[in-house]
Amino acid sequence: MRLERITVKTRDHYCGVQEPAALEWRGRRYRVEAVEDRWYEGFLASHRVPMRYYRLLVDTGERFLVRYHELFDTWSMVVPRREEVSS
């Protein structure tokens, strides 16, 4: 699994980090059509960093898996396999 940093606009920033509404990856902007799934990791274990994962359907019809890293307040995308070969 390879991750790349991305920029994400969330729905309700005033409430802290919420679900993604749009993202920018490799200079292209995508609008989130639907959050198809979400899960959390590390919230119950004090020795793990809390992270949030989202599987997104974007306006191009593609699906992306993104992760929010709470400790560093950063977003990353799991690079699709087809992109790993070409980049």
Buried (B, 14 or more C-beta within 10 A) or exposed (E): EEBEEBEBBBEEEEEEBEBBBBBEBEEEEBEBEEBEEEEEEBEEEEEEEBBBBBBBBBEEEEEBBBBBBBEEEBBBBBBBEEEEEEE
